[in-house]
Amino acid sequence: MSPSRRVIVFGAVLAALAKPRLAGAADPGGAPAAVIQRLYDDLLAVMKEAKRLSFDQRYQRLAPAITRTFDLPLMTRIAIGSGWAQIPPEQQQRLTDAFSRYTVSVYANRFDDYGGERFEVETRGAANANGIVVNSRLIKSNGEPVALNYLLQQDAGGGWRIIDVYLSGTISELATRRSEFAAVLQRGGPEGLVRMIEQRTAALRPG
């Protein structure tokens, strides 16, 4: 399947699974952007102390922010796709737990230093068919901007949570994960996917 066709198919799957609640979508307001700003504040606080924090300490500091900001159970379902309903509940929980640990570990691994970087967040999100997109930029220490955009939805309590990240501004992280996960599920089933995610999580830890 071509990359463009894969993105179209993934968009249909996301729309079916995510079931957005978009009351007031015509005027998204600043609430979703405030969620991203708070996440960045937490990341910067850890980055500025990273030299004296171990991986485990960064993980413990970041875990509450990541689990508060990302809808990790929904992201797990979306990444697996239509086959989710055929997975037994116990394995669904194992997959959600493994995916959640992996996500926090990625941030603990990635944000391990500080050299004057900063984040810029657009103050208002833009509505689309699946939620609200908030555009932001990581400004590297050399001034180079890196686009990081987020798709957010309202949860049952009315709060905004991330359900996808667009790397370089346009590349859906969950679409990439879904392509990878589908191949592993076909070969090794749910337990094979749990093992793969756990192996990737372990690889993020310093040797």
C-alpha positions in Angstrom: 0.0 0.0 0.0 1.3 3.4 -0.9 2.0 5.9 1.9 -0.8 8.2 0.7 -3.3 5.4 0.5 -2.2 4.2 4.0 -2.8 7.7 5.4 -6.3 7.8 3.9 -7.2 4.4 5.3 -5.7 5.3 8.7 -7.8 8.5 8.7 -11.0 6.4 8.2 -10.0 4.0 11.0 -9.2 6.9 13.4 -12.6 8.5 12.6 -14.4 5.2 13.4 -12.6 4.5 16.6 -12.0 8.0 18.1 -15.7 9.1 18.0 -14.9 12.8 18.5 -17.0 15.0 20.6 -16.8 18.4 19.0 -19.2 20.7 20.8 -18.1 24.2 20.0 -15.7 23.0 17.3 -16.4 26.1 15.2 -14.5 28.1 17.8 -11.9 25.7 19.3 -10.6 28.3 21.8 -7.4 28.0 23.7 -8.1 25.0 25.9 -6.3 22.4 23.7 -3.4 24.8 23.2 -3.1 25.2 27.0 -2.8 21.4 27.3 0.2 21.4 25.0 1.7 24.4 26.7 1.5 22.6 30.1 3.1 19.5 28.6 6.0 21.6 27.3 6.4 23.3 30.7 6.8 19.8 32.3 9.2 18.7 29.6 11.4 21.8 29.9 11.5 21.4 33.7 12.9 17.9 33.3 15.2 18.9 30.5 16.8 21.6 32.6 17.5 19.1 35.4 18.3 16.2 33.0 22.1 16.1 33.7 21.5 15.2 37.3 18.5 12.9 36.7 18.8 9.2 35.8 16.6 7.6 33.2 14.4 6.2 35.9 14.1 9.6 37.6 13.2 11.2 34.3 10.6 8.5 33.7 9.0 9.0 37.1 8.9 12.8 36.6 7.4 12.6 33.2 4.9 9.7 33.6 2.2 11.8 35.3 2.4 14.5 32.6 2.3 12.0 29.8 -0.6 9.9 31.2 -2.5 13.1 31.9 -1.9 14.6 28.5 -2.2 11.6 26.2 -5.2 9.3 25.9 -3.0 6.3 25.9 -5.8 3.6 25.9 -7.4 5.2 22.9 -4.1 5.6 21.1 -3.4 1.9 21.7 -6.7 1.0 20.1 -6.2 3.3 17.2 -2.7 2.0 16.6 -3.9 -1.6 16.5 -7.0 -0.7 14.4 -10.1 -2.8 13.5 -8.5 -6.0 14.9 -8.7 -4.6 18.5 -12.2 -6.0 19.0 -11.0 -9.5 18.4 -8.3 -9.3 21.1 -9.3 -10.8 24.5 -9.7 -8.1 27.2 -6.7 -9.4 29.2 -4.4 -9.0 26.2 -5.9 -5.6 25.4 -4.9 -4.5 28.9 -1.4 -5.9 28.4 -1.1 -4.1 25.1 -2.3 -0.8 26.6 0.1 -1.1 29.6 3.1 -1.9 27.3 2.2 0.9 24.9 1.9 3.4 27.8 5.3 2.4 29.3 6.9 2.7 25.8 5.4 6.2 25.3 6.7 7.5 28.6 10.1 5.8 27.9 10.4 7.6 24.6 10.0 11.0 26.3 12.4 10.0 29.1 15.0 9.0 26.5 14.5 11.9 24.1 14.4 14.7 26.6 17.7 14.0 28.4 19.5 17.3 28.0 19.0 21.1 27.8 20.9 23.5 25.6 18.6 26.5 25.4 15.8 24.9 23.5 12.3 26.3 23.7 8.8 25.5 22.6 6.3 27.7 20.8 2.6 26.9 20.8 0.0 28.5 18.6 -2.7 29.9 21.0 -5.7 28.6 19.1 -6.3 25.1 17.7 -8.0 24.3 14.4 -10.9 21.9 14.2 -10.8 18.9 11.8 -13.0 15.8 11.4 -11.3 14.0 14.3 -10.8 16.7 16.9 -8.6 19.8 17.3 -5.1 20.2 15.9 -2.7 22.4 17.8 0.4 23.5 15.9 3.7 24.0 17.8 7.4 24.2 17.2 10.5 23.0 19.0 13.2 25.7 18.5 16.6 24.0 18.8 19.5 25.7 20.4 20.8 26.7 17.0 17.5 28.3 16.1 16.3 25.6 13.8 12.5 25.1 14.2 11.0 21.6 14.2 7.2 21.3 13.7 5.3 19.2 16.2 1.6 19.2 15.8 -1.0 17.4 18.0 -4.5 16.1 17.4 -6.6 16.4 20.6 -10.1 15.2 21.6 -12.3 15.8 24.5 -12.6 12.9 26.9 -15.7 11.8 28.8 -15.0 14.4 31.5 -14.7 17.3 28.9 -10.9 17.6 29.2 -8.7 17.7 26.1 -6.2 14.9 25.5 -3.7 14.1 22.7 -4.6 11.2 20.5 -2.0 11.6 17.8 1.3 13.5 17.1 2.3 14.8 13.7 6.1 14.6 13.4 7.6 17.2 11.1 4.1 18.7 11.2 2.4 16.2 8.9 3.6 12.6 9.6 1.1 10.8 11.8 2.9 8.9 14.5 0.0 6.5 15.0 -0.3 5.8 11.3 3.4 4.7 11.4 2.8 2.6 14.5 -0.3 1.0 13.0 1.7 -0.1 9.9 4.3 -1.7 12.1 1.9 -3.2 14.6 -0.2 -4.9 11.8 2.8 -6.8 10.5 3.8 -8.0 14.0 0.2 -9.0 14.9 0.0 -11.0 11.7 3.2 -12.9 12.6 3.0 -13.2 16.3 -0.5 -12.2 17.5 -1.2 -10.0 20.5 1.5 -11.5 22.7 4.1 -11.1 19.9 3.2 -7.4 19.7 3.5 -7.1 23.5 7.0 -8.6 23.3 8.0 -6.3 20.5 6.8 -3.2 22.4 8.6 -4.3 25.6 11.8 -4.9 23.6 11.6 -1.4 22.2 11.0 0.0 25.6 14.0 -1.8 27.0 16.2 -0.6 24.2 15.5 3.0 25.2 17.1 2.6 28.6 20.8 3.4 28.8 23.1 0.4 28.5 
